[in-house]
Amino acid sequence: MSINFKISAVPTRENRLGSVTGYSGDLHDIVNKSKCGSLKNRDRCFSQSSSCNAGCALGQLSGIRDIAIINHAPSGCTAMAPNTDVTNRQLAAKRGITNATVFVGTDMDEKDTVFGATGSLKEIVLETYKRYNPKAIFIGTSCLTGIIGENVDSVVEELKKEIPVPITAVHCEGFRSRIWATGFDASDHAVLTSIVKPPEKKVDVINFKNFYESAREEITDIFSNFGVKPLFLYQNSTVEELSHLSESLATVSICGVLGSYLGNGLQEKYGVPFVNTINPLGVSGFETWLRGIGKVINKEAEVEAYIERERAIYLPKIEEVKKELKGLRAVLGMGPGYTYEVSRVLQELDMEVVWAASWHHDKKHDSGELPAALKYLGEHSPYNFKVSVADQQNYEILNILNEYKPDIYFSRHPGTTVWAIKQGASALCVNDEYMIFGYKGTLDFAYTVLDTIKNRSFEKNLAARVKLPYTDWWYNQNNSTFLKKEAK
């Protein structure tokens, strides 16, 4: 599938990948419909919550060190800046470095809405460069700029003549896409088209797309066994490092949704292989991922030696804890990059997945193929289970939990976890992207699941003292009726 590097706005996941935000069925059905392209979106009569793709786009880019993010938007759209700034500074301090990235809003108002604000935008960008001297500048668009047709690209072209650092527009208007992950693609497109340069040489580096590099030391140690170093993207990376992404031996990702655009873009434009396997969560995921890396960097023997050593240490312990997890029932609510991966891991631990709710669903990734995690589950899952696409709709999740009464609920978002606990369900937030990484992570995760299920006093006490807004009438509704019929 070809990526168009000549356009400034990356096509949305709905248009590019056929992604949907509404579905109710089962694993076999969604796999088959995704394969043949017959999966249609189902809208909701009522939507409780969602996320904005601008947050994903600008949040990702703000992790790059010493740049400027200019959010061309009303002040409310830049409300994420303080939290983002604190997070970036703390993560930099953890590594013993500094991150002088600035996050600036243009504070568009009613006058700007009527008359436009490209003039003031240009002034703000010039003043930002003069005051902070950033290594690159990213100008984010907003719903307002999209509605009034603000020509941000023309401003960028003018500024390129006056500012000697990479500068580009990041088209992330919230209404462009219902799928927040389109923001990940927008950030990658901006990096690929404005910062990455053609290769001059090859270096022993593997591009590692992740969120917050929390397993940096562990992964650096693992990769040292194969004579390579990881370059974590984008948190704490530099513009200079990003300019050399085309010189790396390969690109990998901790999440298929997060890394698809960058990985396939680098492969298509510069020939950097994208290791597009299932993610390194659980035993089979970790081993498949390592072997994929070993194959593209010609280190297969070293990888097999590492796997043999680590298996001897961790597999007996994992097999032992599996005995206590066997048969426990689980419901999941996560982004698709983790919904299907964690479902696979739970099956590896002999747990039963009764329902998996994905925040959105990609029929394919930018390789043109079925997402690796979904393909693997379709081929290897020992049984069929219920699947829905629920875009963070808590009211649907609580309906499912009430009907199926699982032993535990897994989420990637603390907000949904809290509501499950209020209902009295054991719940575990898989917030750390590396929580189930590798053999050790899988073992630790198994013990955490066991602890969560065995220690339920908090859930019981909270549920006994909280009155939820859901009545018996609501809980008796069939979850599939929340969606309209498939669009034609």
N, C-alpha and C positions, 0 to 999 in steps of 0.2 A: 504494500500500500504506500503510495507516494506522498511525502510530506512537502507542502509548498512553502519554501523558504523565502519566496519573493513577496508574499503578502504580510501585512503588519498584524492582522488579527487572525489568530488561529481559529479554525472552524470549531464549533461547539461539539461536545461529545454526542449530543443527540443527532447532529447532522453528519459528523465524521465517522462515528462508530455505531450508530443506531442504538444508543444507550437509552434506557427507560427508567422512570422513577415510580412506576406502578405495575405490580404483577402479583398474582396469587396462584400457586400451584404446587409443584413438587420438583425435585432435582432432575428426574428423567425428562420431564416436560420442558423445563427451562433450558436444559442442555440441548435437546433435540431442536427446539424452536430457535435457539441461538445459532446452531449449526446451519440450518436451512434458511435462516433469515426471516422466518415468519413471526418472530416475537414482536408484538405490538404493545405500545404503552397504554396503560389504563389510568385515566385521571381520577382524582378524588372529588367528591362533593364538598369535602371539608379538609383543609390542611392546617395542622396544628403548629408546625414549626419547620424550619429548614435552615440552610446556611447560605452565605453569599460567596460566589466564587472569587470576588475581589479579596476577601480575607485570606483565601488559600494562595492566590497569586502574589500579593504584596507581602504576606507573611513569610512565604518561602524566600523571596528575594531579599527581604530585610535581614536575613541571617548572614548574607554576604558582608564581609568586613569593609568598613570605611567607604560606603556608598551613600547615595541619597535617594530616598523614596519620596516622590512628589505625588500626593494623592489629590488629583484634580476633582474635587467633590465638595459637597456641603460639610460642615464641621462634624455632623453626626457620623458620617462615613469614616472619619478618621479617629473615632473613639477607640479603635483597637490599638492605636499607636503607643499609649503608655505601657500597656501590658506587653506588647511586642518588644518595646525598648528594654524593659526590665528583664524579660526572658533572655534577650540577646546578650545583655551585659553580664548576666549571671552565668550563662553558658560559656562566654568568653573567659570570665574570671576563673571558671572551673579548669580551663586549660592553661591558665597563666598568661593569657594574651589580652589585648584590648580590642573592642569593636566600637569604632567611632561613627557607625552608621546613624544617619538622621532620618526621621520620618516626619515629613512636613505636609500639612493639608492646606489647600488654597482657599478654603472657607467660602465656597460659592454661595451667593444669596439671591434674592428675588431679582435684583438688577442684572446680575450675571445671567440669570435664567432667561431674561427678556432680550438682552443685548449681546450676550456672549461674553467670554472671559479669556480669550486667547491672548489678549494684550497683557493682562495682569498675570497670566500663567507664565508668559515669557519673562516678565520682570522677576517673578518669584524664583524661577529656575536660575536666572543669572545671579540673583542675590544669594541664593543657596550655594551656588558654586563659589562665589566670591568669599562667603563667610566660612564655609566648611571645607572647601577644597576636596570634594569626594572623588574617588577613583572611577566612578561611573554613576549615571543618573537614570533612574527608571521613573517614567511618568505614568501613573495609573489612571485609567478612565473610570467613570462612575455611571450610574443610571441617569443622572442629570445631564452629563455631557453627551450621553447617547441619545437622550430624548430631544435635546436642542440641536443635535448634529454638530457639536463642537469639533473642529478639524484639528485634533491634537497632532496628527502626523505632519501637517504643514509646519506647525510650531517646532517640532523635532528637527525637521530639515533645515529650518532657519537657524536653530541653536547649534547644529553641528558645525556651522561656519564660525561660531564664536566661542565654543567650548571644546577644548582639546582632549576630552575623555569620552568614552562610549556613552551615548545617550539614546534612549529608545522609548517608545510608547508601549504600555502593557494594556491591551484591550481586555478589560475584565469587568465591564458593566454588569451589574448584578442580574438584570433581566435578560441578558443574552442567553443564559443557560440555567435550567433548574438544577443542574448537577454541579455541585461545588468543586468537584475534581477538574472541571474545565479550567479552573484557576491554576492548577498545577501545570497544565499544558501551556497556558498563557505565559507563566513564568519561564518555563523551559524554552518556549519559542523566542522570548526576549533574549535569553542568554545565547541561544544558538545563532541568532541573527545579528547580534550586536557585539558580542564579546569573543566567542570562540573563533580562533584563527586556524588556517590550514596547517597541517603538521610539518615540522621541519625535521623531526627525528622521532624515533620510538623510545619510550621510557618504560621502566618496570613499575608501572602504576596501574591500578584498577580503579576506575571511577565508581564510587559507591553512593547511589542515591538513597538518602534516608531522611529522617526528620531532624533528630537532635543528637546524633552521634553518641548516644549514651553507652554503647559498647565499643567505643573507639580503641581502648587498650587491648581488649580481648581480640578484636578483629585484626588489629595490627600484628598481634602475636601469632594468630592463625596464619595470616598471609606471609609472615616471615618464613614459615616452613616451605613456602613455594617460591621464595626469592622475589616477592613483589610487595608493594606498599599500597594501602588504600588512600584514596582522596575522597573525603566525605563531602557530600553536596546537599544543601548549600550552606548549612550552618557552619560558621567560622571559616569558610573558604575565602580566598582573596580573588580579586579580579585577575591578577596575574596567573594564578593557578587555573582559573576557568578558561583563560585564553588558550591554554595548552591541553584542553580535554581531548582534542583530536589526536594527541600523541600517545594516549594511553593504550594498553594492551586489550582492555575490555571494559564494559560497563555492566554493573550489577545493581540490583535494587532490593531493599528490604520489603517493598510493597509493589505488586504488579501495577496497581492503579497509579501510584506515585511516579514510577520510573519508566512507564511505557513510552511516553513522547520523547523524552531525552535520549533514552537508550536506542530507540529505533531511528531517531533523528541523526545521532552520531554515527550509527551504522550505515545509514543511507547516504549521508553526505561525505563522510570521511573514512568509511570502512572500518570503524571501531566495532568489533563484535559485541552484540548485546546478548548476555547470558540470560535467555528468556525461559527459565525453568520455573517450577514451583518455588516458593520462597523458602528461606532456610529456617523454617519453624518446624519443630518436631524432628524425629529421626529421619524419616524418608525425605522430608523437605531439605534438611541440612545436607544429607549425603548426595541427593540429586543435584543440589546447587553447587556443592564442592566439585563434583565430577564434571559439571558443566563448565566451571571455571578451569579445571585442570585440562580439559579438552582444548579450549581455545588458547591457552597459554603454553601448551605442550608440557604440562607438569603432571600427567596422569599417574605416574608411578609414585611421585611424592604425595599426591592426594590420597591414593589408596593406602600408603603407609601410615599417613596421619589418621585416616578413618579406622584402620585396624587397631591402632594404639588407643584411640579414644573410645572405641566400642568396648574394649576390654575393661575399661574403667567404669563406664556409665550404664551400659545396657543391662547388666545384672541388677543394678539398683532400680532402674526404670521398670524392669519386669516385676520386681518385688512390690512396688507401690501400685502397679496396675491391678494387682489382685484386690486391693481395697476400692479401686475406682470402677471396677467391672460392673456394667449394668446401670450405672447412674445416668439419669436422663438430663439433657441440657437443651436450653433454648438460647439462641444467639441473636444479637442485634449489633451489626457493625458495618463499616464500609465494605464493598465487595472484595477489596484486596485482602481483607482479614476474615470476612465471613466464611469463605470457602476454605481458606487455609486453616483457620482454627477448627472448623468442622472436621477437616482431615485429621488434625492432631488429636482431637477428642476421640475419634474412631481408633486411632493408633493406641490410645490409652484404654481401649475397650469400653468407653462410654457411649451412650446412645444419643445421637442428635435427633430431637423430635421436631424442631422447627428452627430454620435459619432465616433471619430477616436481614436483607441487605439494603443499605441506604440508597444505592442505585445499582443498576446492572448494565455492564458493557457486553454487548453481543460479541464483540471482537476487540482486539487491541490494535495498535498502530502497525503491527506486523501483518494485519489482515487475518490473523488466526484467532481461534477461540482463546479466551484468557487461560493461561496455563493451569491455574488452580481449579477452575471449573472443569476443564478438560480432564484433569487427573481424577477429580471426584467422580465425574461421569463414568470413567473407565474402571475405577477401583473401589468405589463405595460399596460396602457389603450389603447395603439395603437402600431403599428409596426413603426420602424424608421430605417433609413439607418445606417449601421455600416461598418467601414473599419479598417484594421490594417495597420498603416502607418509609424511606426518606425521613428518618428520625421522628416518626409519628408515634409518640409515647402512648396515645390512647389505643393504638392498634397493638402495641407490645403488651400492654397490661391486659388486654382482652385475651391474647394468646397465653400469657402466663396464668391467668385465672382458669382457662379451659384445660391446659395441659399439666399444670402444677408440677413443673420439673424440679429436680433436685437442686439445680443451679441455673442462673442466668448470666451470660457473658455479654459484656458490651465494650465498646472502645470509647464511649463518651460518658463522663461522670454523671451528667444530667439524667440519662435514662437509667443508670444504675441506681440512683437515689430513689426513683419512683418504684423500681422493682422491690427495693428493700422496704419501702413504705407499705407495700402490699404483703410483706412477710416472706418474700422469696430470698433465698441465699443468692448473692450476686457478687460478681468479680469483674472489675474494670481492667481490661487488658490495655491500659493506657500507654505503657512503655512498649515501644515498637519491638524491643529486643527481649520482651518478657519470656518468650518461648524459643529464643534463638539457640540453636545448637543442642548438643547432648546435655550440657549442664543446665541450660535454660529450660529444656524440656523436663528434666528431673525436678528442678525447683518449682516449675509451674505445676507439676503433678502434686507435689506436696502442698502448694498453696491452695489448689482446688480442694484437696482433702481437708485442710484446715478450715476453709471457708464453709464447707458443708457440715463439718462436725461442730463448729462453734456458731450457733445460731441465736444466741441470747439477744444480741443487739437487734436483729431483724424482728424477732418475736416481740420484744418490748416496744420497738418503734411502731410496728404495725398495730399493736394494741392501743396506742395512744394517738394515732393519726387517723383522721377521717378523710378518705379520698373522695373526689367528686364523682365517682362512678357508682351507678346504681346496679341492682341485679338485672334490670331491664337491659342496661348496656352490656353487661358481661354475657348475657344470653344471646347477643347478636353474633351472627356468623361472620368471622373476620373477612371473608372474601366479598361480602356485600358492601364493604366500605369503598370499593372501587367501582367505577363505571365500566361499561362494556368496552372491549378493545376498540381503539380507534381504527377506522377503515382507511 
